[in-house]
């Protein structure tokens, strides 16, 4: 292991490390998504809606890292394929809510199983404790910075 002082800036800079790790790992899994007939953005939306009672389009855009107009366009296509369903917010009619359909859950269930298998391959060289600590640290960073955004 190098001492951090000897490492080039980008090899010791958290945003650069996160971006590289995310891109490398995601790209491997995205091949599986595309083979299932979904775009990466559609997968992100389905995965985000999984286990949720329903989300606003704005919330969905934030979590799935997709611009709101893009989310709206993707939802049109996904609604046609019976993967998602839009409905009005209970109290604020201006807010459009989205939930995953039974059909959407079946499709995403298969992809999530493959995603978990891929994640296990990625984390295999590391201990369970290291993997859990990494995830906990990342969740902490997300939590702190999401509230600042």
DSSP file (Angstrom, degrees, kcal/mol; ACC not computed):
  #  RESIDUE AA STRUCTURE BP1 BP2  ACC     N-H-->O    O-->H-N    N-H-->O    O-->H-N    TCO  KAPPA ALPHA  PHI   PSI    X-CA   Y-CA   Z-CA
    1    1 A X              0   0    0      0, 0.0     2,-0.1     0, 0.0     3,-0.0   0.000 360.0 360.0 360.0 134.9    0.0    0.0    0.0
    2    2 A X        -     0   0    0      1,-0.1     2,-0.4     2,-0.0     5,-0.0  -0.458 360.0-113.5 -73.6 150.5    1.2    3.5   -0.9
    3    3 A X    >>  -     0   0    0     -2,-0.1     3,-2.2     1,-0.1     4,-0.7  -0.733  31.1-119.8 -79.7 139.1    1.3    6.2    1.8
    4    4 A X  G >4 S+     0   0    0     -2,-0.4     3,-0.7     1,-0.3    -1,-0.1   0.765 109.4  66.3 -57.0 -27.0   -1.3    8.7    0.8
    5    5 A X  G 34 S+     0   0    0      1,-0.2    -1,-0.3     7,-0.0     4,-0.1   0.805 101.8  49.2 -63.8 -27.7    1.3   11.5    0.5
    6    6 A X  G <4 S+     0   0    0     -3,-2.2    -1,-0.2     2,-0.1    -2,-0.2   0.652  90.8 100.7 -86.1 -15.3    2.9    9.7   -2.5
    7    7 A X  S << S-     0   0    0     -3,-0.7     5,-0.1    -4,-0.7    -3,-0.0  -0.406  82.3-105.9 -74.1 143.9   -0.4    9.2   -4.4
    8    8 A X    >>  -     0   0    0     -2,-0.1     3,-1.4     1,-0.1     4,-0.5  -0.350  40.7-104.0 -60.0 150.8   -1.3   11.4   -7.3
    9    9 A X  G >4 S+     0   0    0      1,-0.3     3,-1.9     2,-0.2     4,-0.3   0.876 119.2  50.0 -45.9 -52.8   -4.1   13.8   -6.3
   10   10 A X  G 34 S+     0   0    0      1,-0.3     3,-0.4     2,-0.2    -1,-0.3   0.745 105.5  58.1 -66.1 -21.5   -6.9   12.0   -8.1
   11   11 A X  G <4 S+     0   0    0     -3,-1.4    -1,-0.3     1,-0.2    -2,-0.2   0.537 116.3  34.1 -83.7  -5.2   -5.9    8.7   -6.5
   12   12 A X  S << S+     0   0    0     -3,-1.9     2,-0.6    -4,-0.5    -1,-0.2   0.185  94.0 102.4-130.0  15.1   -6.4   10.1   -3.0
   13   13 A X    >>  -     0   0    0     -3,-0.4     4,-2.4    -4,-0.3     3,-0.6  -0.903  64.6-143.5-109.3 116.7   -9.3   12.5   -3.7
   14   14 A X  H 3> S+     0   0    0     -2,-0.6     4,-3.1     1,-0.2     5,-0.3   0.855  96.4  49.1 -49.3 -52.5  -12.7   11.2   -2.4
   15   15 A X  H 3> S+     0   0    0      1,-0.2     4,-2.4     2,-0.2    -1,-0.2   0.901 113.9  47.7 -57.8 -38.7  -14.9   12.6   -5.2
   16   16 A X  H <> S+     0   0    0     -3,-0.6     4,-2.4     2,-0.2    -1,-0.2   0.913 113.5  47.6 -66.8 -42.0  -12.6   11.2   -7.9
   17   17 A X  H  X S+     0   0    0     -4,-2.4     4,-2.7     2,-0.2     5,-0.2   0.923 113.5  47.6 -64.2 -45.0  -12.4    7.8   -6.2
   18   18 A X  H  X S+     0   0    0     -4,-3.1     4,-2.8    -5,-0.2     5,-0.2   0.920 113.0  48.7 -62.3 -44.3  -16.2    7.6   -5.8
   19   19 A X  H  X S+     0   0    0     -4,-2.4     4,-2.6    -5,-0.3     5,-0.2   0.924 114.3  45.1 -63.3 -45.4  -16.8    8.6   -9.4
   20   20 A X  H  X S+     0   0    0     -4,-2.4     4,-2.6     2,-0.2     5,-0.2   0.942 115.2  46.6 -64.7 -47.4  -14.3    6.1  -10.7
   21   21 A X  H  X S+     0   0    0     -4,-2.7     4,-2.5     1,-0.2     5,-0.3   0.931 114.6  48.2 -60.0 -46.3  -15.6    3.3   -8.5
   22   22 A X  H  X S+     0   0    0     -4,-2.8     4,-2.9    -5,-0.2     5,-0.3   0.933 113.5  46.1 -61.1 -48.0  -19.2    4.1   -9.4
   23   23 A X  H  X S+     0   0    0     -4,-2.6     4,-2.5    -5,-0.2     5,-0.2   0.928 114.6  46.8 -62.7 -46.5  -18.6    4.2  -13.1
   24   24 A X  H  X S+     0   0    0     -4,-2.6     4,-1.3    -5,-0.2    -2,-0.2   0.936 118.2  40.5 -62.7 -47.2  -16.5    1.0  -13.2
   25   25 A X  H  X S+     0   0    0     -4,-2.5     4,-1.6    -5,-0.2    -2,-0.2   0.928 117.1  48.7 -68.6 -45.2  -19.0   -1.0  -11.1
   26   26 A X  H  X S+     0   0    0     -4,-2.9     4,-2.9    -5,-0.3     5,-0.2   0.904 105.5  57.3 -62.7 -42.7  -22.1    0.4  -12.8
   27   27 A X  H  X S+     0   0    0     -4,-2.5     4,-1.0    -5,-0.3    -1,-0.2   0.885 104.9  52.3 -58.1 -40.1  -20.8   -0.1  -16.3
   28   28 A X  H  X S+     0   0    0     -4,-1.3     4,-0.5     1,-0.2     3,-0.4   0.926 114.8  41.3 -60.5 -45.2  -20.4   -3.8  -15.6
   29   29 A X  H >X S+     0   0    0     -4,-1.6     4,-1.7     1,-0.2     3,-1.0   0.836 102.7  68.2 -74.7 -31.7  -24.0   -4.1  -14.4
   30   30 A X  H 3X S+     0   0    0     -4,-2.9     4,-2.7     1,-0.3    -1,-0.2   0.797  90.8  63.1 -60.4 -28.0  -25.5   -1.9  -17.0
   31   31 A X  H 3X S+     0   0    0     -4,-1.0     4,-1.7    -3,-0.4    -1,-0.3   0.890 103.9  48.6 -60.5 -38.9  -24.7   -4.5  -19.7
   32   32 A X  H <X S+     0   0    0     -3,-1.0     4,-1.0    -4,-0.5    -2,-0.2   0.909 111.1  50.1 -66.7 -43.8  -27.1   -6.8  -17.8
   33   33 A X  H ><>S+     0   0    0     -4,-1.7     5,-1.6     1,-0.2     3,-0.9   0.943 110.7  48.3 -60.1 -49.9  -29.8   -4.1  -17.7
   34   34 A X  H ><5S+     0   0    0     -4,-2.7     3,-1.6     1,-0.3    -1,-0.2   0.864 106.6  57.0 -61.5 -36.8  -29.5   -3.4  -21.4
   35   35 A X  H 3<5S+     0   0    0     -4,-1.7    -1,-0.3     1,-0.3    -2,-0.2   0.767 102.1  57.7 -64.6 -25.1  -29.7   -7.1  -22.2
   36   36 A X  T <<5S-     0   0    0     -4,-1.0    -1,-0.3    -3,-0.9    -2,-0.2   0.438 123.3-106.0 -85.0   0.1  -33.1   -7.1  -20.3
   37   37 A X  T < 5S+     0   0    0     -3,-1.6     2,-0.3     1,-0.3    -3,-0.2   0.682  82.4 114.6  86.9  18.7  -34.4   -4.5  -22.6
   38   38 A X      < -     0   0    0     -5,-1.6    -1,-0.3     4,-0.0    -2,-0.2  -0.902  63.0-122.6-120.0 150.9  -34.3   -1.5  -20.3
   39   39 A X     >  -     0   0    0     -2,-0.3     4,-2.3     1,-0.1     5,-0.2  -0.467  32.3-110.5 -80.4 163.4  -32.2    1.7  -20.4
   40   40 A X  H  > S+     0   0    0      1,-0.2     4,-2.4     2,-0.2     5,-0.1   0.894 120.4  52.3 -61.0 -40.4  -30.0    2.5  -17.4
   41   41 A X  H  > S+     0   0    0      2,-0.2     4,-2.1     1,-0.2    -1,-0.2   0.886 108.3  50.4 -64.3 -38.6  -32.3    5.4  -16.5
   42   42 A X  H  > S+     0   0    0      2,-0.2     4,-2.7     1,-0.2     5,-0.2   0.911 109.9  50.6 -65.0 -41.6  -35.4    3.1  -16.6
   43   43 A X  H  X S+     0   0    0     -4,-2.3     4,-3.0     1,-0.2     5,-0.2   0.925 109.3  51.3 -59.9 -45.3  -33.5    0.6  -14.3
   44   44 A X  H  X S+     0   0    0     -4,-2.4     4,-2.2     1,-0.2    -1,-0.2   0.901 111.6  47.4 -60.2 -41.1  -32.7    3.4  -11.9
   45   45 A X  H  X S+     0   0    0     -4,-2.1     4,-2.2     2,-0.2    -2,-0.2   0.939 114.1  45.8 -66.5 -47.4  -36.3    4.5  -11.8
   46   46 A X  H  X S+     0   0    0     -4,-2.7     4,-1.2     1,-0.2    -2,-0.2   0.916 114.4  48.6 -61.3 -43.3  -37.6    1.0  -11.2
   47   47 A X  H  < S+     0   0    0     -4,-3.0     3,-0.2     1,-0.2    -1,-0.2   0.890 111.4  50.4 -64.6 -39.2  -35.0    0.3   -8.6
   48   48 A X  H  < S+     0   0    0     -4,-2.2    -1,-0.2    -5,-0.2    -2,-0.2   0.876 111.1  48.1 -66.3 -38.5  -35.8    3.6   -6.8
   49   49 A X  H >< S+     0   0    0     -4,-2.2     3,-1.9    -5,-0.1    51,-0.4   0.683  87.8 106.0 -77.0 -17.5  -39.6    2.8   -6.8
   50   50 A X  T 3< S+     0   0    0     -4,-1.2     3,-0.1     1,-0.3     4,-0.0  -0.445  91.3   9.8 -67.6 129.2  -39.0   -0.7   -5.5
   51   51 A X  T 3  S+     0   0    0      1,-0.3     2,-0.4    -2,-0.2    -1,-0.3   0.555 106.6 112.7  79.8   7.0  -40.0   -1.0   -1.8
   52   52 A X    <   -     0   0    0     -3,-1.9    48,-0.3     1,-0.1    -1,-0.3  -0.884  66.8-141.4-111.8 145.4  -41.6    2.5   -1.9
   53   53 A X  S    S-     0   0    0     -2,-0.4     2,-0.2     1,-0.3    -1,-0.1   0.755  78.4 -52.2 -71.7 -23.6  -45.3    3.2   -1.5
   54   54 A X        -     0   0    0     45,-0.1    -1,-0.3    -4,-0.0     2,-0.3  -0.694  55.4-145.3 155.3 151.2  -44.9    5.9   -4.2
   55   55 A X  E     -A   98   0A   0     43,-2.4    43,-2.8    -2,-0.2     2,-0.1  -0.947  23.0-107.3-137.6 156.3  -42.8    8.9   -4.9
   56   56 A X  E  >  -A   97   0A   0     -2,-0.3     4,-2.5    41,-0.2    41,-0.2  -0.462  35.1-114.5 -75.7 158.2  -43.2   12.3   -6.4
   57   57 A X  H  > S+     0   0    0     39,-1.6     4,-2.4     1,-0.2     5,-0.1   0.888 118.7  53.2 -60.8 -38.5  -41.6   12.9   -9.8
   58   58 A X  H  > S+     0   0    0     38,-0.2     4,-2.0     2,-0.2    -1,-0.2   0.917 110.0  46.1 -61.7 -45.2  -39.2   15.4   -8.2
   59   59 A X  H  > S+     0   0    0      1,-0.2     4,-2.4     2,-0.2     5,-0.2   0.890 112.3  51.6 -63.5 -40.9  -38.1   12.9   -5.5
   60   60 A X  H  X S+     0   0    0     -4,-2.5     4,-2.5     1,-0.2     6,-0.2   0.895 108.3  51.3 -62.9 -42.6  -37.7   10.2   -8.2
   61   61 A X  H  <>S+     0   0    0     -4,-2.4     5,-2.0     2,-0.2     4,-0.5   0.911 111.4  48.4 -61.6 -43.6  -35.5   12.6  -10.3
   62   62 A X  H ><5S+     0   0    0     -4,-2.0     3,-0.7     3,-0.2    -2,-0.2   0.947 116.6  39.8 -63.7 -50.6  -33.3   13.3   -7.2
   63   63 A X  H 3<5S+     0   0    0     -4,-2.4    -2,-0.2     1,-0.2    -1,-0.2   0.868 117.8  47.2 -70.6 -36.7  -32.8    9.8   -6.1
   64   64 A X  T 3<5S-     0   0    0     -4,-2.5    -1,-0.2    -5,-0.2    -2,-0.2   0.427 105.8-126.4 -87.4   3.5  -32.4    8.3   -9.6
   65   65 A X  T < 5 +     0   0    0     -3,-0.7     2,-0.4    -4,-0.5    -3,-0.2   0.871  66.9 129.4  56.6  41.0  -29.9   11.1  -10.6
   66   66 A X      < -     0   0    0     -5,-2.0    -1,-0.2    -6,-0.2    -2,-0.2  -0.976  65.2-105.8-128.2 139.1  -32.1   11.9  -13.7
   67   67 A X     >  -     0   0    0     -2,-0.4     4,-2.3     1,-0.1     3,-0.5  -0.331  33.2-117.2 -63.5 144.9  -33.4   15.4  -14.8
   68   68 A X  H  > S+     0   0    0      1,-0.2     4,-2.5     2,-0.2     5,-0.2   0.873 112.5  50.9 -55.4 -46.1  -37.1   15.8  -14.2
   69   69 A X  H  > S+     0   0    0      1,-0.2     4,-2.0     2,-0.2    -1,-0.2   0.885 111.7  50.2 -60.9 -34.4  -38.1   16.3  -17.8
   70   70 A X  H  > S+     0   0    0     -3,-0.5     4,-2.7     2,-0.2    -2,-0.2   0.912 108.6  51.5 -66.4 -42.9  -36.2   13.1  -18.6
   71   71 A X  H  X S+     0   0    0     -4,-2.3     4,-2.8     1,-0.2    -2,-0.2   0.936 109.4  50.5 -58.4 -47.3  -38.0   11.2  -15.8
   72   72 A X  H  X S+     0   0    0     -4,-2.5     4,-1.6     1,-0.2    -1,-0.2   0.911 111.9  47.2 -58.0 -44.4  -41.4   12.4  -17.2
   73   73 A X  H  X S+     0   0    0     -4,-2.0     4,-1.4     1,-0.2    -1,-0.2   0.911 113.1  48.2 -64.5 -43.4  -40.5   11.2  -20.7
   74   74 A X  H  X S+     0   0    0     -4,-2.7     4,-2.6     1,-0.2     5,-0.2   0.886 107.2  56.2 -65.2 -38.5  -39.2    7.8  -19.4
   75   75 A X  H  X S+     0   0    0     -4,-2.8     4,-2.6     1,-0.2     5,-0.2   0.865 101.6  57.8 -62.6 -35.7  -42.4    7.4  -17.3
   76   76 A X  H  X S+     0   0    0     -4,-1.6     4,-1.6     1,-0.2    -1,-0.2   0.949 111.6  41.4 -56.0 -49.1  -44.5    7.8  -20.4
   77   77 A X  H  X S+     0   0    0     -4,-1.4     4,-1.3     1,-0.2    -2,-0.2   0.890 116.4  48.4 -67.0 -40.9  -42.7    4.8  -22.0
   78   78 A X  H  <>S+     0   0    0     -4,-2.6     5,-2.9     1,-0.2     6,-0.8   0.801 108.1  54.4 -72.6 -28.7  -42.7    2.8  -18.8
   79   79 A X  H ><5S+     0   0    0     -4,-2.6     3,-1.5     3,-0.2    -1,-0.2   0.884 105.3  53.9 -70.2 -38.2  -46.4    3.4  -18.2
   80   80 A X  H 3<5S+     0   0    0     -4,-1.6    -2,-0.2     1,-0.3    -1,-0.2   0.847 109.0  49.3 -61.1 -34.9  -47.1    2.1  -21.7
   81   81 A X  T 3<5S-     0   0    0     -4,-1.3    -1,-0.3    -5,-0.1    -2,-0.2   0.305 116.5-118.2 -88.6   9.3  -45.2   -1.1  -20.7
   82   82 A X  T < 5S+     0   0    0     -3,-1.5    22,-0.5     2,-0.2    21,-0.3   0.842  81.1 119.9  58.0  38.4  -47.2   -1.3  -17.5
   83   83 A X  S   <S+     0   0    0     -5,-2.9    18,-2.4     1,-0.2     2,-0.3   0.734  74.7  21.9 -98.6 -29.9  -44.2   -1.0  -15.3
   84   84 A X  E     -B  100   0A   0     -6,-0.8     2,-0.4    16,-0.3    16,-0.2  -0.894  63.2-151.1-135.2 164.5  -45.2    2.2  -13.4
   85   85 A X  E     -B   99   0A   0     14,-2.6    14,-2.4    -2,-0.3     2,-0.3  -0.997   9.9-147.1-139.4 130.7  -48.4    4.0  -12.6
   86   86 A X  E     +B   98   0A   0     -2,-0.4     2,-0.3    12,-0.2    12,-0.2  -0.747  24.2 166.2 -96.2 146.6  -48.9    7.8  -12.1
   87   87 A X  E     -B   97   0A   0     10,-2.3    10,-3.3    -2,-0.3     2,-0.2  -0.978  38.2 -90.7-153.1 162.1  -51.5    9.1   -9.7
   88   88 A X  E     -B   96   0A   0     -2,-0.3     8,-0.2     8,-0.2     5,-0.1  -0.484  44.9-104.3 -78.4 145.3  -52.4   12.4   -8.0
   89   89 A X        -     0   0    0      6,-2.0    -1,-0.1     3,-0.5     6,-0.1  -0.382  31.7-120.6 -62.1 143.7  -50.9   13.3   -4.6
   90   90 A X  S    S+     0   0    0      1,-0.2     3,-0.1    -3,-0.1    -1,-0.1   0.900 102.5  12.4 -57.4 -46.1  -53.5   12.9   -1.8
   91   91 A X  S    S+     0   0    0      1,-0.2     2,-0.7     2,-0.0    -1,-0.2   0.755 125.4  53.8-107.2 -29.7  -53.5   16.5   -0.6
   92   92 A X    >   -     0   0    0      1,-0.1     3,-1.9     3,-0.1    -3,-0.5  -0.859  59.3-170.4-114.0  99.9  -51.6   18.5   -3.2
   93   93 A X  T 3  S+     0   0    0     -2,-0.7    -1,-0.1     1,-0.3    -4,-0.1   0.657  81.7  68.1 -63.1 -17.4  -53.1   17.9   -6.6
   94   94 A X  T 3  S+     0   0    0     -6,-0.1     2,-0.5     2,-0.1    -1,-0.3   0.724  86.2  82.2 -75.5 -19.0  -50.2   19.7   -8.3
   95   95 A X  S <  S-     0   0    0     -3,-1.9    -6,-2.0    -6,-0.1     2,-0.5  -0.756  70.5-150.7 -92.7 125.0  -47.8   16.9   -7.4
   96   96 A X  E     - B   0  88A   0     -2,-0.5   -39,-1.6    -8,-0.2     2,-0.3  -0.827  14.1-157.2 -93.3 127.1  -47.8   13.8   -9.6
   97   97 A X  E     -AB  56  87A   0    -10,-3.3   -10,-2.3    -2,-0.5     2,-0.4  -0.677   2.9-156.3-101.4 157.0  -46.9   10.6   -7.7
   98   98 A X  E     +AB  55  86A   0    -43,-2.8   -43,-2.4    -2,-0.3     2,-0.3  -0.995  10.9 178.7-134.4 138.9  -45.5    7.4   -9.2
   99   99 A X  E     - B   0  85A   0    -14,-2.4   -14,-2.6    -2,-0.4     2,-0.3  -0.962  32.0-109.3-134.5 157.9  -45.6    3.8   -8.0
  100  100 A X  E     - B   0  84A   0    -51,-0.4   -16,-0.3   -48,-0.3     2,-0.1  -0.606  33.7-133.0 -82.9 144.2  -44.3    0.6   -9.5
  101  101 A X     >  -     0   0    0    -18,-2.4     4,-2.5    -2,-0.3     5,-0.2  -0.382  26.6-102.3 -89.4 172.4  -46.9   -1.9  -10.8
  102  102 A X  H  > S+     0   0    0      1,-0.2     4,-2.0     2,-0.2     5,-0.1   0.928 126.3  49.5 -58.2 -45.5  -47.0   -5.6  -10.1
  103  103 A X  H  > S+     0   0    0    -21,-0.3     4,-2.1     1,-0.2    -1,-0.2   0.908 109.8  51.0 -60.6 -44.0  -45.5   -6.2  -13.6
  104  104 A X  H  > S+     0   0    0    -22,-0.5     4,-2.8     1,-0.2     5,-0.2   0.887 108.0  52.9 -60.4 -40.8  -42.8   -3.7  -12.9
  105  105 A X  H  X S+     0   0    0     -4,-2.5     4,-2.1     2,-0.2    -1,-0.2   0.876 107.4  51.7 -64.0 -38.4  -41.9   -5.4   -9.6
  106  106 A X  H  X S+     0   0    0     -4,-2.0     4,-1.4     2,-0.2    -2,-0.2   0.941 113.3  44.1 -63.0 -47.1  -41.6   -8.8  -11.4
  107  107 A X  H  X S+     0   0    0     -4,-2.1     4,-1.6     1,-0.2     3,-0.2   0.936 116.6  44.9 -62.6 -48.1  -39.2   -7.3  -13.9
  108  108 A X  H  X S+     0   0    0     -4,-2.8     4,-3.1     1,-0.2     5,-0.2   0.806 104.8  64.3 -70.5 -28.1  -37.2   -5.4  -11.4
  109  109 A X  H  X S+     0   0    0     -4,-2.1     4,-2.0    -5,-0.2    -1,-0.2   0.917 104.6  45.6 -58.9 -44.1  -37.1   -8.4   -9.0
  110  110 A X  H  X S+     0   0    0     -4,-1.4     4,-1.8    -3,-0.2    -1,-0.2   0.910 114.7  47.6 -65.5 -43.5  -35.1  -10.3  -11.6
  111  111 A X  H  X S+     0   0    0     -4,-1.6     4,-2.6     1,-0.2    -2,-0.2   0.879 109.9  52.9 -66.3 -38.2  -32.8   -7.4  -12.2
  112  112 A X  H  X S+     0   0    0     -4,-3.1     4,-2.7     2,-0.2     5,-0.2   0.896 106.5  52.9 -65.3 -39.2  -32.3   -6.8   -8.4
  113  113 A X  H  X S+     0   0    0     -4,-2.0     4,-1.9    -5,-0.2    -1,-0.2   0.921 112.9  44.4 -59.7 -43.3  -31.3  -10.5   -8.0
  114  114 A X  H  X S+     0   0    0     -4,-1.8     4,-2.3     2,-0.2    -2,-0.2   0.864 111.4  53.7 -69.0 -35.8  -28.7  -10.0  -10.7
  115  115 A X  H  X S+     0   0    0     -4,-2.6     4,-2.7     2,-0.2    -2,-0.2   0.911 109.2  48.4 -63.7 -42.6  -27.6   -6.7   -9.2
  116  116 A X  H  X S+     0   0    0     -4,-2.7     4,-2.3     2,-0.2    -2,-0.2   0.885 110.7  50.7 -65.7 -39.2  -27.0   -8.4   -5.8
  117  117 A X  H  X S+     0   0    0     -4,-1.9     4,-1.8    -5,-0.2    -1,-0.2   0.909 112.0  47.7 -63.5 -41.9  -25.1  -11.2   -7.5
  118  118 A X  H  X S+     0   0    0     -4,-2.3     4,-2.2     2,-0.2    -2,-0.2   0.917 110.1  52.2 -64.4 -43.8  -22.9   -8.5   -9.2
  119  119 A X  H  X S+     0   0    0     -4,-2.7     4,-2.5     1,-0.2    -2,-0.2   0.902 107.3  53.1 -59.8 -41.5  -22.5   -6.6   -6.0
  120  120 A X  H  X S+     0   0    0     -4,-2.3     4,-1.2     1,-0.2    -1,-0.2   0.892 108.5  49.7 -61.8 -39.6  -21.3   -9.8   -4.3
  121  121 A X  H  < S+     0   0    0     -4,-1.8     4,-0.4     2,-0.2    -1,-0.2   0.898 111.6  49.3 -64.8 -39.6  -18.7  -10.4   -7.0
  122  122 A X  H  < S+     0   0    0     -4,-2.2     3,-0.4     1,-0.2    -2,-0.2   0.904 118.4  38.4 -64.3 -42.4  -17.5   -6.8   -6.6
  123  123 A X  H >< S+     0   0    0     -4,-2.5     3,-2.4     1,-0.2    -1,-0.2   0.551  87.6  99.1 -89.0  -8.0  -17.2   -7.1   -2.8
  124  124 A X  T 3< S+     0   0    0     -4,-1.2    -1,-0.2     1,-0.3    -2,-0.1   0.842  78.4  55.1 -50.3 -43.0  -15.9  -10.7   -2.7
  125  125 A X  T 3  S+     0   0    0     -4,-0.4    -1,-0.3    -3,-0.4     2,-0.3   0.639 104.2  69.4 -68.3  -9.5  -12.2   -9.7   -2.3
  126  126 A X  S <  S-     0   0    0     -3,-2.4     2,-0.0     1,-0.1    -3,-0.0  -0.746  90.5-104.1-109.5 155.6  -13.2   -7.6    0.8
  127  127 A X     >  -     0   0    0     -2,-0.3     4,-2.5     1,-0.1     5,-0.2  -0.314  29.8-114.4 -71.6 159.8  -14.4   -8.8    4.2
  128  128 A X  H  > S+     0   0    0      1,-0.2     4,-2.5     2,-0.2     5,-0.2   0.886 119.7  53.2 -58.3 -39.8  -18.0   -8.5    5.2
  129  129 A X  H  > S+     0   0    0      2,-0.2     4,-2.4     1,-0.2    -1,-0.2   0.911 108.6  47.9 -64.7 -44.0  -17.0   -6.0    7.8
  130  130 A X  H  > S+     0   0    0      2,-0.2     4,-2.5     1,-0.2    -2,-0.2   0.924 112.7  49.0 -62.0 -45.2  -15.1   -3.8    5.3
  131  131 A X  H  X S+     0   0    0     -4,-2.5     4,-2.2     1,-0.2    -2,-0.2   0.916 112.7  47.1 -62.0 -44.6  -18.1   -3.9    2.9
  132  132 A X  H  X S+     0   0    0     -4,-2.5     4,-2.5     1,-0.2    -1,-0.2   0.892 112.3  50.2 -64.9 -40.2  -20.5   -2.9    5.6
  133  133 A X  H  X S+     0   0    0     -4,-2.4     4,-2.5     2,-0.2    -2,-0.2   0.899 109.5  51.2 -65.6 -41.1  -18.3   -0.1    6.8
  134  134 A X  H  X S+     0   0    0     -4,-2.5     4,-2.5     2,-0.2    -2,-0.2   0.943 112.5  45.7 -60.8 -48.4  -17.9    1.2    3.3
  135  135 A X  H  X S+     0   0    0     -4,-2.2     4,-2.8     1,-0.2    -2,-0.2   0.912 112.7  50.3 -62.4 -43.4  -21.7    1.3    2.8
  136  136 A X  H  X S+     0   0    0     -4,-2.5     4,-2.2     1,-0.2    -1,-0.2   0.907 111.2  49.1 -62.4 -42.0  -22.3    2.9    6.2
  137  137 A X  H  X S+     0   0    0     -4,-2.5     4,-2.4     2,-0.2    -2,-0.2   0.928 112.3  47.6 -62.6 -46.0  -19.7    5.6    5.5
  138  138 A X  H  X S+     0   0    0     -4,-2.5     4,-2.7     1,-0.2    -2,-0.2   0.902 110.5  51.4 -64.0 -41.3  -21.3    6.3    2.1
  139  139 A X  H  X S+     0   0    0     -4,-2.8     4,-2.7     1,-0.2    -1,-0.2   0.906 110.3  50.8 -61.0 -40.0  -24.8    6.5    3.6
  140  140 A X  H  X S+     0   0    0     -4,-2.2     4,-2.4     2,-0.2    -2,-0.2   0.916 110.6  47.6 -62.3 -45.1  -23.4    8.9    6.2
  141  141 A X  H  X S+     0   0    0     -4,-2.4     4,-2.4     2,-0.2     5,-0.3   0.930 113.6  48.2 -61.4 -46.3  -21.9   11.1    3.5
  142  142 A X  H  X S+     0   0    0     -4,-2.7     4,-2.8     1,-0.2     5,-0.3   0.938 111.8  49.6 -59.9 -49.2  -25.1   11.1    1.4
  143  143 A X  H  X S+     0   0    0     -4,-2.7     4,-1.5     1,-0.2    -2,-0.2   0.925 113.4  45.3 -57.6 -49.3  -27.3   11.9    4.5
  144  144 A X  H  X S+     0   0    0     -4,-2.4     4,-0.5     1,-0.2    -1,-0.2   0.897 119.5  39.9 -63.4 -41.9  -25.1   14.8    5.5
  145  145 A X  H  X S+     0   0    0     -4,-2.4     4,-1.3    -5,-0.2    -2,-0.2   0.770 107.4  60.6 -85.3 -25.3  -24.8   16.3    2.1
  146  146 A X  H  < S+     0   0    0     -4,-2.8     3,-0.3    -5,-0.3    -1,-0.2   0.901 104.3  51.8 -64.4 -38.9  -28.3   15.7    0.9
  147  147 A X  H  < S+     0   0    0     -4,-1.5    -1,-0.2    -5,-0.3    -2,-0.2   0.743 110.1  50.0 -69.6 -21.1  -29.6   17.9    3.8
  148  148 A X  H  <        0   0    0     -4,-0.5    -1,-0.2     1,-0.2    -2,-0.2   0.725 360.0 360.0 -85.5 -22.9  -27.1   20.6    2.6
  149  149 A X     <        0   0    0     -4,-1.3    -1,-0.2    -3,-0.3    -2,-0.1   0.494 360.0 360.0 -69.4 360.0  -28.3   20.5   -1.0
